[in-house]
Amino acid sequence: MAQTSLLEYPCDFPIKILGHTQAGFAQAILEIVRRHDPDFDSASIELRASTRRKYLSVTCNVRATSREQLDGLYRELCDHPMVVMVL
């Protein structure tokens, strides 16, 4: 059975990445996102620290062009040692 997508490509797609607050986290995320969306505007990144500042969330609105692109982006983000969770 073929999988159908609920998304119509291309579209803007928000991804939230959670990691421990540490130097270089946001930059590492930006480098990964740019590999999958070369035109990504780094000025659009939203950063939010947890109440006790143990965690940092990075929200990126990427331009999704295909399911394969999003799958690859999620896979690379989830495999990164600084990343705790990707939503």
Phi and psi in degrees as a GROMACS rama.xvg file:
@    title "Ramachandran Plot"
@    xaxis  label "Phi"
@    yaxis  label "Psi"
@TYPE xy
-73.192  140.568  ALA-2
-82.6986  133.038  GLN-3
-105.27  148.938  THR-4
-98.5534  142.759  SER-5
-81.649  -10.512  LEU-6
-99.4751  147.64  LEU-7
-106.826  121.256  GLU-8
-93.9072  146.421  TYR-9
-76.7649  155.372  PRO-10
-156.062  161.222  CYS-11
-84.2295  134.212  ASP-12
-136.229  117.471  PHE-13
-80.1491  136.346  PRO-14
-128.547  130.388  ILE-15
-110.586  127.227  LYS-16
-117.066  126.783  ILE-17
-111.537  134.287  LEU-18
-149.925  169.216  GLY-19
-68.1581  142.567  HIS-20
-65.8791  115.721  THR-21
-159.471  154.644  GLN-22
-58.8084  135.016  ALA-23
88.669  -4.26679  GLY-24
-63.1831  -53.7256  PHE-25
-61.6415  -38.3726  ALA-26
-65.1531  -40.6112  GLN-27
-62.7163  -41.3174  ALA-28
-64.2352  -45.074  ILE-29
-57.8343  -42.5663  LEU-30
-63.2695  -41.1126  GLU-31
-65.7196  -48.5168  ILE-32
-59.2406  -41.9873  VAL-33
-66.7982  -26.8186  ARG-34
-65.6652  -31.1238  ARG-35
-99.7238  -19.903  HIS-36
-140.417  82.0782  ASP-37
-56.868  -24.3152  PRO-38
-93.0258  8.76401  ASP-39
-57.9358  133.122  PHE-40
-91.9541  109.213  ASP-41
-63.2847  -21.5472  SER-42
-68.5606  -15.966  ALA-43
-87.7549  -4.39601  SER-44
-64.5405  136.572  ILE-45
-112.271  126.545  GLU-46
-110.332  137.857  LEU-47
-144.482  125.366  ARG-48
-88.5011  148.895  ALA-49
-69.4375  167.131  SER-50
-52.8554  -44.1891  THR-51
-95.3076  7.91134  ARG-52
62.6827  21.106  ARG-53
-78.0331  -33.0379  LYS-54
-119.477  155.026  TYR-55
-129.061  130.951  LEU-56
-105.876  139.861  SER-57
-121.63  118.784  VAL-58
-106.708  127.568  THR-59
-125.276  129.441  CYS-60
-98.1056  102.248  ASN-61
-93.0418  157.948  VAL-62
-91.8498  101.8  ARG-63
-81.9487  126.925  ALA-64
-109.591  -16.1521  THR-65
-165.341  162.16  SER-66
-63.1715  -38.5045  ARG-67
-62.2581  -40.7162  GLU-68
-61.5039  -48.4532  GLN-69
-64.3768  -40.875  LEU-70
-60.7501  -43.8281  ASP-71
-64.6561  -40.2113  GLY-72
-64.7584  -48.1829  LEU-73
-60.1405  -42.7297  TYR-74
-61.1713  -47.6433  ARG-75
-66.4127  -39.9356  GLU-76
-63.5754  -46.4545  LEU-77
-64.496  -29.4543  CYS-78
-82.011  -11.3851  ASP-79
-73.4967  133.239  HIS-80
-65.1297  -20.0738  PRO-81
-84.3027  -14.1075  MET-82
-90.2299  130.57  VAL-83
-94.2261  -40.9195  VAL-84
-156.27  147.715  MET-85
-126.567  127.506  VAL-86
